[in-house]
């Protein structure tokens, strides 16, 4: 077991790769319904992207925390994309690249 903390960049939420993952979570490649935030019955694109980026950062931290806790070299063994979804707590997370 390693230390009980992991380092995170303060600008992670605004990183282009996080934005790309957020966009993929909003519109999964298989055409299924993705993440969507509505207020008062109206879909808000800006609010959806902001919330999805926050969910993406949280999901990344959950996956990184599991790797930090359960590996010696940071490589999760015997893990497929579905299990990454479980670790992240969000469907389609494992397939977002």
mmCIF file as gemmi writes it, N, C-alpha and C atoms, coordinates in Angstrom:
data_model
loop_
_atom_site.group_PDB
_atom_site.id
_atom_site.type_symbol
_atom_site.label_atom_id
_atom_site.label_alt_id
_atom_site.label_comp_id
_atom_site.label_asym_id
_atom_site.label_entity_id
_atom_site.label_seq_id
_atom_site.pdbx_PDB_ins_code
_atom_site.Cartn_x
_atom_site.Cartn_y
_atom_site.Cartn_z
_atom_site.occupancy
_atom_site.B_iso_or_equiv
_atom_site.pdbx_formal_charge
_atom_site.auth_seq_id
_atom_site.auth_asym_id
_atom_site.pdbx_PDB_model_num
ATOM 1 N N . UNK Axp A 1 ? 0.852 -1.188 0 1 0 ? 1 A 1
ATOM 2 C CA . UNK Axp A 1 ? 0 0 0 1 0 ? 1 A 1
ATOM 3 C C . UNK Axp A 1 ? 0.887 1.237 0 1 0 ? 1 A 1
ATOM 4 N N . UNK Axp A 2 ? 0.491 2.247 -0.75 1 0 ? 2 A 1
ATOM 5 C CA . UNK Axp A 2 ? 1.238 3.491 -0.819 1 0 ? 2 A 1
ATOM 6 C C . UNK Axp A 2 ? 0.603 4.52 0.091 1 0 ? 2 A 1
ATOM 7 N N . UNK Axp A 3 ? 1.074 5.732 -0.013 1 0 ? 3 A 1
ATOM 8 C CA . UNK Axp A 3 ? 0.508 6.808 0.807 1 0 ? 3 A 1
ATOM 9 C C . UNK Axp A 3 ? -0.977 6.966 0.563 1 0 ? 3 A 1
ATOM 10 N N . UNK Axp A 4 ? -1.667 7.579 1.522 1 0 ? 4 A 1
ATOM 11 C CA . UNK Axp A 4 ? -3.116 7.761 1.424 1 0 ? 4 A 1
ATOM 12 C C . UNK Axp A 4 ? -3.5 9.067 0.748 1 0 ? 4 A 1
ATOM 13 N N . UNK Axp A 5 ? -2.636 9.604 -0.072 1 0 ? 5 A 1
ATOM 14 C CA . UNK Axp A 5 ? -2.979 10.814 -0.806 1 0 ? 5 A 1
ATOM 15 C C . UNK Axp A 5 ? -2.413 10.705 -2.215 1 0 ? 5 A 1
ATOM 16 N N . UNK Axp A 6 ? -3.02 11.447 -3.108 1 0 ? 6 A 1
ATOM 17 C CA . UNK Axp A 6 ? -2.499 11.526 -4.465 1 0 ? 6 A 1
ATOM 18 C C . UNK Axp A 6 ? -2.431 12.994 -4.857 1 0 ? 6 A 1
ATOM 19 N N . UNK Axp A 7 ? -1.499 13.314 -5.715 1 0 ? 7 A 1
ATOM 20 C CA . UNK Axp A 7 ? -1.313 14.687 -6.153 1 0 ? 7 A 1
ATOM 21 C C . UNK Axp A 7 ? -2.278 14.981 -7.301 1 0 ? 7 A 1
ATOM 22 N N . UNK Axp A 8 ? -2.896 16.157 -7.262 1 0 ? 8 A 1
ATOM 23 C CA . UNK Axp A 8 ? -3.816 16.563 -8.319 1 0 ? 8 A 1
ATOM 24 C C . UNK Axp A 8 ? -3.46 17.98 -8.758 1 0 ? 8 A 1
ATOM 25 N N . UNK Axp A 9 ? -3.468 18.215 -10.037 1 0 ? 9 A 1
ATOM 26 C CA . UNK Axp A 9 ? -3.233 19.569 -10.547 1 0 ? 9 A 1
ATOM 27 C C . UNK Axp A 9 ? -4.423 20.46 -10.197 1 0 ? 9 A 1
ATOM 28 N N . UNK Axp A 10 ? -4.149 21.682 -9.82 1 0 ? 10 A 1
ATOM 29 C CA . UNK Axp A 10 ? -5.23 22.608 -9.496 1 0 ? 10 A 1
ATOM 30 C C . UNK Axp A 10 ? -6.016 23.015 -10.738 1 0 ? 10 A 1
ATOM 31 N N . UNK Axp A 11 ? -5.41 22.894 -11.9 1 0 ? 11 A 1
ATOM 32 C CA . UNK Axp A 11 ? -6.08 23.273 -13.148 1 0 ? 11 A 1
ATOM 33 C C . UNK Axp A 11 ? -6.659 22.07 -13.88 1 0 ? 11 A 1
ATOM 34 N N . UNK Axp A 12 ? -6.813 20.937 -13.194 1 0 ? 12 A 1
ATOM 35 C CA . UNK Axp A 12 ? -7.269 19.719 -13.862 1 0 ? 12 A 1
ATOM 36 C C . UNK Axp A 12 ? -8.628 19.895 -14.546 1 0 ? 12 A 1
ATOM 37 N N . UNK Axp A 13 ? -9.559 20.605 -13.903 1 0 ? 13 A 1
ATOM 38 C CA . UNK Axp A 13 ? -10.906 20.768 -14.478 1 0 ? 13 A 1
ATOM 39 C C . UNK Axp A 13 ? -10.875 21.501 -15.818 1 0 ? 13 A 1
ATOM 40 N N . UNK Axp A 14 ? -9.874 22.35 -16.028 1 0 ? 14 A 1
ATOM 41 C CA . UNK Axp A 14 ? -9.817 23.105 -17.284 1 0 ? 14 A 1
ATOM 42 C C . UNK Axp A 14 ? -8.879 22.468 -18.31 1 0 ? 14 A 1
ATOM 43 N N . UNK Axp A 15 ? -8.313 21.303 -18.006 1 0 ? 15 A 1
ATOM 44 C CA . UNK Axp A 15 ? -7.391 20.648 -18.932 1 0 ? 15 A 1
ATOM 45 C C . UNK Axp A 15 ? -8.153 20.185 -20.186 1 0 ? 15 A 1
ATOM 46 N N . UNK Axp A 16 ? -7.575 20.37 -21.368 1 0 ? 16 A 1
ATOM 47 C CA . UNK Axp A 16 ? -8.256 19.958 -22.603 1 0 ? 16 A 1
ATOM 48 C C . UNK Axp A 16 ? -8.643 18.477 -22.637 1 0 ? 16 A 1
ATOM 49 N N . UNK Axp A 17 ? -7.841 17.609 -22.045 1 0 ? 17 A 1
ATOM 50 C CA . UNK Axp A 17 ? -8.18 16.179 -22.043 1 0 ? 17 A 1
ATOM 51 C C . UNK Axp A 17 ? -9.41 15.912 -21.175 1 0 ? 17 A 1
ATOM 52 N N . UNK Axp A 18 ? -9.558 16.643 -20.082 1 0 ? 18 A 1
ATOM 53 C CA . UNK Axp A 18 ? -10.751 16.505 -19.236 1 0 ? 18 A 1
ATOM 54 C C . UNK Axp A 18 ? -11.968 16.981 -20.015 1 0 ? 18 A 1
ATOM 55 N N . UNK Axp A 19 ? -11.824 18.079 -20.739 1 0 ? 19 A 1
ATOM 56 C CA . UNK Axp A 19 ? -12.933 18.577 -21.552 1 0 ? 19 A 1
ATOM 57 C C . UNK Axp A 19 ? -13.324 17.565 -22.621 1 0 ? 19 A 1
ATOM 58 N N . UNK Axp A 20 ? -12.331 16.889 -23.214 1 0 ? 20 A 1
ATOM 59 C CA . UNK Axp A 20 ? -12.615 15.875 -24.231 1 0 ? 20 A 1
ATOM 60 C C . UNK Axp A 20 ? -13.366 14.693 -23.629 1 0 ? 20 A 1
ATOM 61 N N . UNK Axp A 21 ? -12.918 14.226 -22.459 1 0 ? 21 A 1
ATOM 62 C CA . UNK Axp A 21 ? -13.623 13.125 -21.792 1 0 ? 21 A 1
ATOM 63 C C . UNK Axp A 21 ? -15.043 13.547 -21.46 1 0 ? 21 A 1
ATOM 64 N N . UNK Axp A 22 ? -15.212 14.772 -20.952 1 0 ? 22 A 1
ATOM 65 C CA . UNK Axp A 22 ? -16.546 15.276 -20.616 1 0 ? 22 A 1
ATOM 66 C C . UNK Axp A 22 ? -17.444 15.272 -21.849 1 0 ? 22 A 1
ATOM 67 N N . UNK Axp A 23 ? -16.912 15.705 -22.978 1 0 ? 23 A 1
ATOM 68 C CA . UNK Axp A 23 ? -17.702 15.721 -24.217 1 0 ? 23 A 1
ATOM 69 C C . UNK Axp A 23 ? -18.106 14.309 -24.623 1 0 ? 23 A 1
ATOM 70 N N . UNK Axp A 24 ? -17.205 13.337 -24.449 1 0 ? 24 A 1
ATOM 71 C CA . UNK Axp A 24 ? -17.525 11.95 -24.789 1 0 ? 24 A 1
ATOM 72 C C . UNK Axp A 24 ? -18.557 11.362 -23.834 1 0 ? 24 A 1
ATOM 73 N N . UNK Axp A 25 ? -18.542 11.789 -22.584 1 0 ? 25 A 1
ATOM 74 C CA . UNK Axp A 25 ? -19.542 11.313 -21.622 1 0 ? 25 A 1
ATOM 75 C C . UNK Axp A 25 ? -20.919 11.898 -21.923 1 0 ? 25 A 1
ATOM 76 N N . UNK Axp A 26 ? -20.936 13.093 -22.484 1 0 ? 26 A 1
ATOM 77 C CA . UNK Axp A 26 ? -22.212 13.715 -22.857 1 0 ? 26 A 1
ATOM 78 C C . UNK Axp A 26 ? -22.832 13.027 -24.077 1 0 ? 26 A 1
ATOM 79 N N . UNK Axp A 27 ? -21.987 12.567 -24.997 1 0 ? 27 A 1
ATOM 80 C CA . UNK Axp A 27 ? -22.468 11.918 -26.227 1 0 ? 27 A 1
ATOM 81 C C . UNK Axp A 27 ? -21.645 10.659 -26.469 1 0 ? 27 A 1
ATOM 82 N N . UNK Axp A 28 ? -21.995 9.546 -25.802 1 0 ? 28 A 1
ATOM 83 C CA . UNK Axp A 28 ? -21.246 8.298 -25.992 1 0 ? 28 A 1
ATOM 84 C C . UNK Axp A 28 ? -21.229 7.859 -27.451 1 0 ? 28 A 1
ATOM 85 N N . UNK Axp A 29 ? -20.147 7.198 -27.831 1 0 ? 29 A 1
ATOM 86 C CA . UNK Axp A 29 ? -19.948 6.767 -29.221 1 0 ? 29 A 1
ATOM 87 C C . UNK Axp A 29 ? -21.023 5.807 -29.703 1 0 ? 29 A 1
ATOM 88 N N . UNK Axp A 30 ? -21.646 5.066 -28.793 1 0 ? 30 A 1
ATOM 89 C CA . UNK Axp A 30 ? -22.659 4.088 -29.215 1 0 ? 30 A 1
ATOM 90 C C . UNK Axp A 30 ? -24.022 4.728 -29.467 1 0 ? 30 A 1
ATOM 91 N N . UNK Axp A 31 ? -24.104 6.057 -29.333 1 0 ? 31 A 1
ATOM 92 C CA . UNK Axp A 31 ? -25.346 6.766 -29.619 1 0 ? 31 A 1
ATOM 93 C C . UNK Axp A 31 ? -26.352 6.774 -28.487 1 0 ? 31 A 1
ATOM 94 N N . UNK Axp A 32 ? -26.014 6.163 -27.357 1 0 ? 32 A 1
ATOM 95 C CA . UNK Axp A 32 ? -26.942 6.147 -26.221 1 0 ? 32 A 1
ATOM 96 C C . UNK Axp A 32 ? -26.984 7.515 -25.541 1 0 ? 32 A 1
ATOM 97 N N . UNK Axp A 33 ? -27.979 7.691 -24.685 1 0 ? 33 A 1
ATOM 98 C CA . UNK Axp A 33 ? -28.121 8.951 -23.967 1 0 ? 33 A 1
ATOM 99 C C . UNK Axp A 33 ? -26.952 9.128 -23.012 1 0 ? 33 A 1
ATOM 100 N N . UNK Axp A 34 ? -26.335 10.26 -23.063 1 0 ? 34 A 1
ATOM 101 C CA . UNK Axp A 34 ? -25.211 10.554 -22.187 1 0 ? 34 A 1
ATOM 102 C C . UNK Axp A 34 ? -25.636 11.453 -21.052 1 0 ? 34 A 1
ATOM 103 N N . UNK Axp A 35 ? -24.674 12.085 -20.461 1 0 ? 35 A 1
ATOM 104 C CA . UNK Axp A 35 ? -24.889 12.993 -19.345 1 0 ? 35 A 1
ATOM 105 C C . UNK Axp A 35 ? -25.598 14.241 -19.857 1 0 ? 35 A 1
ATOM 106 N N . UNK Axp A 36 ? -26.628 14.675 -19.168 1 0 ? 36 A 1
ATOM 107 C CA . UNK Axp A 36 ? -27.396 15.844 -19.588 1 0 ? 36 A 1
ATOM 108 C C . UNK Axp A 36 ? -27.956 16.526 -18.349 1 0 ? 36 A 1
ATOM 109 N N . UNK Axp A 37 ? -27.8 17.834 -18.275 1 0 ? 37 A 1
ATOM 110 C CA . UNK Axp A 37 ? -28.323 18.597 -17.15 1 0 ? 37 A 1
ATOM 111 C C . UNK Axp A 37 ? -29.391 19.556 -17.665 1 0 ? 37 A 1
ATOM 112 N N . UNK Axp A 38 ? -30.56 19.466 -17.064 1 0 ? 38 A 1
ATOM 113 C CA . UNK Axp A 38 ? -31.658 20.359 -17.426 1 0 ? 38 A 1
ATOM 114 C C . UNK Axp A 38 ? -32.068 21.172 -16.202 1 0 ? 38 A 1
ATOM 115 N N . UNK Axp A 39 ? -32.447 22.41 -16.441 1 0 ? 39 A 1
ATOM 116 C CA . UNK Axp A 39 ? -32.93 23.284 -15.376 1 0 ? 39 A 1
ATOM 117 C C . UNK Axp A 39 ? -34.285 23.821 -15.8 1 0 ? 39 A 1
ATOM 118 N N . UNK Axp A 40 ? -35.296 23.576 -14.982 1 0 ? 40 A 1
ATOM 119 C CA . UNK Axp A 40 ? -36.635 24.039 -15.318 1 0 ? 40 A 1
ATOM 120 C C . UNK Axp A 40 ? -37.147 23.455 -16.617 1 0 ? 40 A 1
ATOM 121 N N . UNK Axp A 41 ? -36.722 22.236 -16.933 1 0 ? 41 A 1
ATOM 122 C CA . UNK Axp A 41 ? -37.164 21.58 -18.154 1 0 ? 41 A 1
ATOM 123 C C . UNK Axp A 41 ? -36.385 21.984 -19.392 1 0 ? 41 A 1
ATOM 124 N N . UNK Axp A 42 ? -35.447 22.907 -19.258 1 0 ? 42 A 1
ATOM 125 C CA . UNK Axp A 42 ? -34.648 23.359 -20.392 1 0 ? 42 A 1
ATOM 126 C C . UNK Axp A 42 ? -33.232 22.821 -20.273 1 0 ? 42 A 1
ATOM 127 N N . UNK Axp A 43 ? -32.739 22.206 -21.355 1 0 ? 43 A 1
ATOM 128 C CA . UNK Axp A 43 ? -31.373 21.695 -21.356 1 0 ? 43 A 1
ATOM 129 C C . UNK Axp A 43 ? -30.399 22.868 -21.422 1 0 ? 43 A 1
ATOM 130 N N . UNK Axp A 44 ? -29.394 22.813 -20.581 1 0 ? 44 A 1
ATOM 131 C CA . UNK Axp A 44 ? -28.381 23.857 -20.573 1 0 ? 44 A 1
ATOM 132 C C . UNK Axp A 44 ? -27.047 23.254 -21.003 1 0 ? 44 A 1
ATOM 133 N N . UNK Axp A 45 ? -26.567 23.633 -22.18 1 0 ? 45 A 1
ATOM 134 C CA . UNK Axp A 45 ? -25.315 23.101 -22.71 1 0 ? 45 A 1
ATOM 135 C C . UNK Axp A 45 ? -24.146 23.506 -21.819 1 0 ? 45 A 1
ATOM 136 N N . UNK Axp A 46 ? -24.095 24.764 -21.403 1 0 ? 46 A 1
ATOM 137 C CA . UNK Axp A 46 ? -23.001 25.242 -20.562 1 0 ? 46 A 1
ATOM 138 C C . UNK Axp A 46 ? -23.005 24.553 -19.202 1 0 ? 46 A 1
ATOM 139 N N . UNK Axp A 47 ? -24.171 24.458 -18.583 1 0 ? 47 A 1
ATOM 140 C CA . UNK Axp A 47 ? -24.261 23.799 -17.288 1 0 ? 47 A 1
ATOM 141 C C . UNK Axp A 47 ? -23.916 22.318 -17.418 1 0 ? 47 A 1
ATOM 142 N N . UNK Axp A 48 ? -24.399 21.673 -18.473 1 0 ? 48 A 1
ATOM 143 C CA . UNK Axp A 48 ? -24.076 20.26 -18.698 1 0 ? 48 A 1
ATOM 144 C C . UNK Axp A 48 ? -22.571 20.073 -18.802 1 0 ? 48 A 1
ATOM 145 N N . UNK Axp A 49 ? -21.879 20.89 -19.588 1 0 ? 49 A 1
ATOM 146 C CA . UNK Axp A 49 ? -20.432 20.741 -19.747 1 0 ? 49 A 1
ATOM 147 C C . UNK Axp A 49 ? -19.701 21.007 -18.431 1 0 ? 49 A 1
ATOM 148 N N . UNK Axp A 50 ? -20.108 22.023 -17.685 1 0 ? 50 A 1
ATOM 149 C CA . UNK Axp A 50 ? -19.457 22.308 -16.403 1 0 ? 50 A 1
ATOM 150 C C . UNK Axp A 50 ? -19.655 21.171 -15.408 1 0 ? 50 A 1
ATOM 151 N N . UNK Axp A 51 ? -20.868 20.665 -15.323 1 0 ? 51 A 1
ATOM 152 C CA . UNK Axp A 51 ? -21.14 19.554 -14.404 1 0 ? 51 A 1
ATOM 153 C C . UNK Axp A 51 ? -20.4 18.304 -14.868 1 0 ? 51 A 1
ATOM 154 N N . UNK Axp A 52 ? -20.398 18.047 -16.159 1 0 ? 52 A 1
ATOM 155 C CA . UNK Axp A 52 ? -19.716 16.865 -16.676 1 0 ? 52 A 1
ATOM 156 C C . UNK Axp A 52 ? -18.216 16.952 -16.436 1 0 ? 52 A 1
ATOM 157 N N . UNK Axp A 53 ? -17.628 18.118 -16.542 1 0 ? 53 A 1
ATOM 158 C CA . UNK Axp A 53 ? -16.195 18.251 -16.233 1 0 ? 53 A 1
ATOM 159 C C . UNK Axp A 53 ? -15.932 17.977 -14.758 1 0 ? 53 A 1
ATOM 160 N N . UNK Axp A 54 ? -16.806 18.43 -13.877 1 0 ? 54 A 1
ATOM 161 C CA . UNK Axp A 54 ? -16.649 18.138 -12.446 1 0 ? 54 A 1
ATOM 162 C C . UNK Axp A 54 ? -16.776 16.642 -12.181 1 0 ? 54 A 1
ATOM 163 N N . UNK Axp A 55 ? -17.745 16.002 -12.826 1 0 ? 55 A 1
ATOM 164 C CA . UNK Axp A 55 ? -17.914 14.549 -12.697 1 0 ? 55 A 1
ATOM 165 C C . UNK Axp A 55 ? -16.688 13.835 -13.249 1 0 ? 55 A 1
ATOM 166 N N . UNK Axp A 56 ? -16.133 14.306 -14.351 1 0 ? 56 A 1
ATOM 167 C CA . UNK Axp A 56 ? -14.939 13.705 -14.945 1 0 ? 56 A 1
ATOM 168 C C . UNK Axp A 56 ? -13.757 13.781 -13.993 1 0 ? 56 A 1
ATOM 169 N N . UNK Axp A 57 ? -13.52 14.933 -13.397 1 0 ? 57 A 1
ATOM 170 C CA . UNK Axp A 57 ? -12.411 15.089 -12.451 1 0 ? 57 A 1
ATOM 171 C C . UNK Axp A 57 ? -12.602 14.164 -11.254 1 0 ? 57 A 1
ATOM 172 N N . UNK Axp A 58 ? -13.813 14.111 -10.725 1 0 ? 58 A 1
ATOM 173 C CA . UNK Axp A 58 ? -14.09 13.225 -9.588 1 0 ? 58 A 1
ATOM 174 C C . UNK Axp A 58 ? -13.867 11.769 -9.983 1 0 ? 58 A 1
ATOM 175 N N . UNK Axp A 59 ? -14.325 11.385 -11.16 1 0 ? 59 A 1
ATOM 176 C CA . UNK Axp A 59 ? -14.148 10.007 -11.633 1 0 ? 59 A 1
ATOM 177 C C . UNK Axp A 59 ? -12.673 9.671 -11.815 1 0 ? 59 A 1
ATOM 178 N N . UNK Axp A 60 ? -11.908 10.585 -12.381 1 0 ? 60 A 1
ATOM 179 C CA . UNK Axp A 60 ? -10.47 10.366 -12.516 1 0 ? 60 A 1
ATOM 180 C C . UNK Axp A 60 ? -9.819 10.158 -11.151 1 0 ? 60 A 1
ATOM 181 N N . UNK Axp A 61 ? -10.19 10.975 -10.195 1 0 ? 61 A 1
ATOM 182 C CA . UNK Axp A 61 ? -9.622 10.831 -8.85 1 0 ? 61 A 1
ATOM 183 C C . UNK Axp A 61 ? -9.993 9.49 -8.227 1 0 ? 61 A 1
ATOM 184 N N . UNK Axp A 62 ? -11.202 9.013 -8.467 1 0 ? 62 A 1
ATOM 185 C CA . UNK Axp A 62 ? -11.609 7.71 -7.942 1 0 ? 62 A 1
ATOM 186 C C . UNK Axp A 62 ? -10.79 6.578 -8.56 1 0 ? 62 A 1
ATOM 187 N N . UNK Axp A 63 ? -10.575 6.64 -9.873 1 0 ? 63 A 1
ATOM 188 C CA . UNK Axp A 63 ? -9.778 5.608 -10.554 1 0 ? 63 A 1
ATOM 189 C C . UNK Axp A 63 ? -8.324 5.689 -10.096 1 0 ? 63 A 1
ATOM 190 N N . UNK Axp A 64 ? -7.759 6.893 -10.047 1 0 ? 64 A 1
ATOM 191 C CA . UNK Axp A 64 ? -6.372 7.057 -9.607 1 0 ? 64 A 1
ATOM 192 C C . UNK Axp A 64 ? -6.195 6.609 -8.156 1 0 ? 64 A 1
ATOM 193 N N . UNK Axp A 65 ? -7.19 6.879 -7.327 1 0 ? 65 A 1
ATOM 194 C CA . UNK Axp A 65 ? -7.124 6.454 -5.923 1 0 ? 65 A 1
ATOM 195 C C . UNK Axp A 65 ? -7.106 4.935 -5.809 1 0 ? 65 A 1
ATOM 196 N N . UNK Axp A 66 ? -7.926 4.262 -6.618 1 0 ? 66 A 1
ATOM 197 C CA . UNK Axp A 66 ? -7.942 2.799 -6.617 1 0 ? 66 A 1
ATOM 198 C C . UNK Axp A 66 ? -6.59 2.256 -7.078 1 0 ? 66 A 1
ATOM 199 N N . UNK Axp A 67 ? -6.018 2.86 -8.124 1 0 ? 67 A 1
ATOM 200 C CA . UNK Axp A 67 ? -4.705 2.428 -8.598 1 0 ? 67 A 1
ATOM 201 C C . UNK Axp A 67 ? -3.64 2.682 -7.532 1 0 ? 67 A 1
ATOM 202 N N . UNK Axp A 68 ? -3.731 3.8 -6.852 1 0 ? 68 A 1
ATOM 203 C CA . UNK Axp A 68 ? -2.775 4.138 -5.797 1 0 ? 68 A 1
ATOM 204 C C . UNK Axp A 68 ? -2.881 3.159 -4.635 1 0 ? 68 A 1
ATOM 205 N N . UNK Axp A 69 ? -4.083 2.752 -4.324 1 0 ? 69 A 1
ATOM 206 C CA . UNK Axp A 69 ? -4.335 1.885 -3.166 1 0 ? 69 A 1
ATOM 207 C C . UNK Axp A 69 ? -4.035 0.416 -3.45 1 0 ? 69 A 1
ATOM 208 N N . UNK Axp A 70 ? -4.327 -0.052 -4.652 1 0 ? 70 A 1
ATOM 209 C CA . UNK Axp A 70 ? -4.32 -1.491 -4.91 1 0 ? 70 A 1
ATOM 210 C C . UNK Axp A 70 ? -3.229 -1.979 -5.86 1 0 ? 70 A 1
ATOM 211 N N . UNK Axp A 71 ? -2.268 -1.123 -6.164 1 0 ? 71 A 1
ATOM 212 C CA . UNK Axp A 71 ? -1.164 -1.545 -7.027 1 0 ? 71 A 1
ATOM 213 C C . UNK Axp A 71 ? 0.157 -1.121 -6.416 1 0 ? 71 A 1
ATOM 214 N N . UNK Axp A 72 ? 1.215 -1.748 -6.887 1 0 ? 72 A 1
ATOM 215 C CA . UNK Axp A 72 ? 2.538 -1.317 -6.439 1 0 ? 72 A 1
ATOM 216 C C . UNK Axp A 72 ? 3.197 -0.423 -7.482 1 0 ? 72 A 1
ATOM 217 N N . UNK Axp A 73 ? 2.83 -0.574 -8.729 1 0 ? 73 A 1
ATOM 218 C CA . UNK Axp A 73 ? 3.426 0.228 -9.784 1 0 ? 73 A 1
ATOM 219 C C . UNK Axp A 73 ? 2.443 1.1 -10.53 1 0 ? 73 A 1
ATOM 220 N N . UNK Axp A 74 ? 1.221 1.201 -10.051 1 0 ? 74 A 1
ATOM 221 C CA . UNK Axp A 74 ? 0.215 2.032 -10.69 1 0 ? 74 A 1
ATOM 222 C C . UNK Axp A 74 ? -0.55 1.371 -11.824 1 0 ? 74 A 1
ATOM 223 N N . UNK Axp A 75 ? -0.258 0.116 -12.11 1 0 ? 75 A 1
ATOM 224 C CA . UNK Axp A 75 ? -0.939 -0.604 -13.19 1 0 ? 75 A 1
ATOM 225 C C . UNK Axp A 75 ? -2.025 -1.496 -12.604 1 0 ? 75 A 1
ATOM 226 N N . UNK Axp A 76 ? -3.278 -1.227 -12.978 1 0 ? 76 A 1
ATOM 227 C CA . UNK Axp A 76 ? -4.381 -2.076 -12.542 1 0 ? 76 A 1
ATOM 228 C C . UNK Axp A 76 ? -4.419 -3.309 -13.441 1 0 ? 76 A 1
ATOM 229 N N . UNK Axp A 77 ? -4.301 -4.463 -12.871 1 0 ? 77 A 1
ATOM 230 C CA . UNK Axp A 77 ? -4.284 -5.714 -13.634 1 0 ? 77 A 1
ATOM 231 C C . UNK Axp A 77 ? -5.689 -6.325 -13.662 1 0 ? 77 A 1
ATOM 232 N N . UNK Axp A 78 ? -5.984 -7.044 -14.742 1 0 ? 78 A 1
ATOM 233 C CA . UNK Axp A 78 ? -7.276 -7.725 -14.903 1 0 ? 78 A 1
ATOM 234 C C . UNK Axp A 78 ? -8.457 -6.753 -14.8 1 0 ? 78 A 1
ATOM 235 N N . UNK Axp A 79 ? -8.288 -5.592 -15.38 1 0 ? 79 A 1
ATOM 236 C CA . UNK Axp A 79 ? -9.33 -4.566 -15.353 1 0 ? 79 A 1
ATOM 237 C C . UNK Axp A 79 ? -9.745 -4.28 -16.789 1 0 ? 79 A 1
ATOM 238 N N . UNK Axp A 80 ? -11.053 -4.302 -17.039 1 0 ? 80 A 1
ATOM 239 C CA . UNK Axp A 80 ? -11.545 -3.951 -18.365 1 0 ? 80 A 1
ATOM 240 C C . UNK Axp A 80 ? -12.289 -2.616 -18.277 1 0 ? 80 A 1
ATOM 241 N N . UNK Axp A 81 ? -12.793 -2.152 -19.418 1 0 ? 81 A 1
ATOM 242 C CA . UNK Axp A 81 ? -13.456 -0.848 -19.454 1 0 ? 81 A 1
ATOM 243 C C . UNK Axp A 81 ? -14.689 -0.803 -18.565 1 0 ? 81 A 1
ATOM 244 N N . UNK Axp A 82 ? -15.409 -1.92 -18.46 1 0 ? 82 A 1
ATOM 245 C CA . UNK Axp A 82 ? -16.594 -1.946 -17.602 1 0 ? 82 A 1
ATOM 246 C C . UNK Axp A 82 ? -16.22 -1.752 -16.139 1 0 ? 82 A 1
ATOM 247 N N . UNK Axp A 83 ? -15.08 -2.345 -15.737 1 0 ? 83 A 1
ATOM 248 C CA . UNK Axp A 83 ? -14.66 -2.178 -14.344 1 0 ? 83 A 1
ATOM 249 C C . UNK Axp A 83 ? -14.196 -0.744 -14.076 1 0 ? 83 A 1
ATOM 250 N N . UNK Axp A 84 ? -13.611 -0.097 -15.076 1 0 ? 84 A 1
ATOM 251 C CA . UNK Axp A 84 ? -13.283 1.322 -14.908 1 0 ? 84 A 1
ATOM 252 C C . UNK Axp A 84 ? -14.556 2.134 -14.678 1 0 ? 84 A 1
ATOM 253 N N . UNK Axp A 85 ? -15.641 1.756 -15.351 1 0 ? 85 A 1
ATOM 254 C CA . UNK Axp A 85 ? -16.933 2.408 -15.105 1 0 ? 85 A 1
ATOM 255 C C . UNK Axp A 85 ? -17.334 2.249 -13.65 1 0 ? 85 A 1
ATOM 256 N N . UNK Axp A 86 ? -17.139 1.045 -13.113 1 0 ? 86 A 1
ATOM 257 C CA . UNK Axp A 86 ? -17.486 0.775 -11.713 1 0 ? 86 A 1
ATOM 258 C C . UNK Axp A 86 ? -16.624 1.627 -10.79 1 0 ? 86 A 1
ATOM 259 N N . UNK Axp A 87 ? -15.316 1.648 -11.036 1 0 ? 87 A 1
ATOM 260 C CA . UNK Axp A 87 ? -14.42 2.441 -10.19 1 0 ? 87 A 1
ATOM 261 C C . UNK Axp A 87 ? -14.772 3.93 -10.246 1 0 ? 87 A 1
ATOM 262 N N . UNK Axp A 88 ? -15.084 4.403 -11.449 1 0 ? 88 A 1
ATOM 263 C CA . UNK Axp A 88 ? -15.395 5.821 -11.635 1 0 ? 88 A 1
ATOM 264 C C . UNK Axp A 88 ? -16.801 6.17 -11.161 1 0 ? 88 A 1
ATOM 265 N N . UNK Axp A 89 ? -17.68 5.159 -11.116 1 0 ? 89 A 1
ATOM 266 C CA . UNK Axp A 89 ? -19.064 5.419 -10.716 1 0 ? 89 A 1
ATOM 267 C C . UNK Axp A 89 ? -19.879 6.086 -11.802 1 0 ? 89 A 1
ATOM 268 N N . UNK Axp A 90 ? -19.463 5.86 -13.067 1 0 ? 90 A 1
ATOM 269 C CA . UNK Axp A 90 ? -20.127 6.552 -14.165 1 0 ? 90 A 1
ATOM 270 C C . UNK Axp A 90 ? -20.087 5.676 -15.405 1 0 ? 90 A 1
ATOM 271 N N . UNK Axp A 91 ? -21.242 5.377 -16.004 1 0 ? 91 A 1
ATOM 272 C CA . UNK Axp A 91 ? -21.282 4.591 -17.233 1 0 ? 91 A 1
ATOM 273 C C . UNK Axp A 91 ? -20.526 5.315 -18.334 1 0 ? 91 A 1
ATOM 274 N N . UNK Axp A 92 ? -19.891 4.567 -19.199 1 0 ? 92 A 1
ATOM 275 C CA . UNK Axp A 92 ? -19.147 5.039 -20.368 1 0 ? 92 A 1
ATOM 276 C C . UNK Axp A 92 ? -17.813 5.703 -20.042 1 0 ? 92 A 1
ATOM 277 N N . UNK Axp A 93 ? -17.453 5.793 -18.759 1 0 ? 93 A 1
ATOM 278 C CA . UNK Axp A 93 ? -16.198 6.441 -18.405 1 0 ? 93 A 1
ATOM 279 C C . UNK Axp A 93 ? -15.01 5.669 -18.974 1 0 ? 93 A 1
ATOM 280 N N . UNK Axp A 94 ? -15.032 4.334 -18.848 1 0 ? 94 A 1
ATOM 281 C CA . UNK Axp A 94 ? -13.921 3.53 -19.319 1 0 ? 94 A 1
ATOM 282 C C . UNK Axp A 94 ? -13.661 3.652 -20.8 1 0 ? 94 A 1
ATOM 283 N N . UNK Axp A 95 ? -14.685 3.922 -21.576 1 0 ? 95 A 1
ATOM 284 C CA . UNK Axp A 95 ? -14.529 4.044 -23.025 1 0 ? 95 A 1
ATOM 285 C C . UNK Axp A 95 ? -14.168 5.438 -23.49 1 0 ? 95 A 1
ATOM 286 N N . UNK Axp A 96 ? -14.213 6.421 -22.608 1 0 ? 96 A 1
ATOM 287 C CA . UNK Axp A 96 ? -13.861 7.799 -22.989 1 0 ? 96 A 1
ATOM 288 C C . UNK Axp A 96 ? -12.342 7.909 -23.024 1 0 ? 96 A 1
ATOM 289 N N . UNK Axp A 97 ? -11.818 8.418 -24.101 1 0 ? 97 A 1
ATOM 290 C CA . UNK Axp A 97 ? -10.361 8.532 -24.205 1 0 ? 97 A 1
ATOM 291 C C . UNK Axp A 97 ? -9.936 9.912 -24.586 1 0 ? 97 A 1
